[in-house]
Every structure is written in structure tokens, then in C-alpha cells.
Amino acid sequence: AAALLPVLKINKTAWWDACGVMGRYSAAICVMVIDQKAQNPDNPIKNPGGYLRAMTKRAKTGELNLQNSVFGLLKRDEEKHDA
């Protein structure tokens, strides 16, 4: 995930903040989710760093649900292949 940071233009401060709040594993999943969402032609993320910071903020308050994010991406991918 750290290798994606420069590609997505996410600064290291946002990455380390995310790691501090949710741990490296969950922060890495967030970056992978952001990468996939940034590639969505229908509704791409325009500010990946801001998106990671928003996810970090939700993690602090217990509102972040990574499982739903991952399964949502899988469902979107499944629907794309079924179309």
C-alpha cells in the first residue's frame, strides 16, 4: 500500500496518521479501496489524500466499516462483469 501513496498523491503524513489510528493493516486496506475507487470512471475520487483523512476520522469515531467498503467494491466489480 505504501507504494501506492505517491501514485495516488497521498502524503506520508496522512498515511502515518491513518496507521496510528487504525493500524497498518487497516490503513493499507483503506489505500487499496481508495485506489480502486479512484479508478472508477463513473465516480472517481478526486482527492485521495482527503478521502484517506476522512476514513481516518471515521475510524477515530468508530464509524469506519472497511468490510462494507471491500464488499461494495467486490459487488461493483461483479456487476460490471455481469453487464
C-alpha positions as CSV (number, residue, x, y, z in Angstrom):
1,A,0.0,0.0,0.0
2,A,2.8,2.4,0.8
3,A,4.0,2.1,-2.9
4,L,0.6,3.5,-4.0
5,L,0.9,6.7,-1.9
6,P,2.9,8.7,-4.5
7,V,0.7,7.3,-7.3
8,L,-2.4,8.5,-5.5
9,K,-0.7,11.7,-4.3
10,I,-1.4,10.8,-0.7
11,N,1.1,12.4,1.6
12,K,3.0,10.4,4.1
13,T,1.5,12.4,7.0
14,A,-2.0,11.2,6.0
15,W,-0.6,7.7,5.8
16,W,1.1,7.8,9.2
17,D,-2.0,9.3,10.8
18,A,-4.1,6.5,9.4
19,C,-1.6,3.9,10.6
20,G,-1.6,5.5,14.1
21,V,-5.4,5.4,14.3
22,M,-6.3,2.1,12.7
23,G,-3.0,0.2,12.4
24,R,-1.0,-0.5,9.2
25,Y,-3.2,-3.4,8.0
26,S,-6.4,-1.4,8.1
27,A,-4.7,1.7,6.7
28,A,-3.4,-0.5,3.8
29,I,-6.9,-1.7,3.1
30,C,-8.1,1.9,3.0
31,V,-5.4,2.8,0.5
32,M,-6.4,-0.2,-1.7
33,V,-10.0,0.8,-1.5
34,I,-9.1,4.4,-2.4
35,D,-7.0,3.1,-5.4
36,Q,-10.0,1.1,-6.7
37,K,-12.4,4.0,-6.2
38,A,-10.0,6.4,-7.9
39,Q,-10.1,4.2,-11.0
40,N,-14.0,4.2,-11.1
41,P,-14.8,6.0,-14.4
42,D,-18.4,6.7,-13.2
43,N,-17.4,8.5,-9.9
44,P,-13.7,8.7,-9.3
45,I,-12.2,10.0,-6.1
46,K,-10.7,13.4,-6.9
47,N,-8.8,13.9,-3.7
48,P,-7.4,10.5,-2.4
49,G,-5.5,12.1,0.4
50,G,-8.6,13.9,1.7
51,Y,-10.5,10.6,1.3
52,L,-7.9,8.8,3.5
53,R,-8.1,11.6,6.1
54,A,-11.9,11.3,6.1
55,M,-11.6,7.5,6.6
56,T,-9.2,8.1,9.4
57,K,-11.6,10.5,11.1
58,R,-14.4,7.9,10.8
59,A,-12.1,5.2,12.2
60,K,-11.4,7.5,15.3
61,T,-15.1,7.8,15.9
62,G,-15.9,4.1,15.3
63,E,-17.9,4.9,12.1
64,L,-15.5,3.3,9.6
65,N,-16.7,0.0,8.2
66,L,-13.9,-1.4,6.0
67,Q,-15.7,-4.6,5.5
68,N,-18.6,-2.8,3.7
69,S,-16.1,-0.9,1.6
70,V,-14.4,-4.0,0.4
71,F,-17.6,-5.9,-0.2
72,G,-19.0,-2.9,-2.0
73,L,-16.1,-2.9,-4.4
74,L,-16.4,-6.6,-5.0
75,K,-20.1,-6.2,-5.7
76,R,-19.4,-3.3,-8.1
77,D,-16.8,-5.4,-9.9
78,E,-19.2,-8.4,-10.1
79,E,-22.0,-6.2,-11.6
80,K,-19.5,-4.8,-14.1
81,H,-18.6,-8.2,-15.3
82,D,-22.2,-9.4,-15.4
83,A,-23.2,-6.5,-17.6
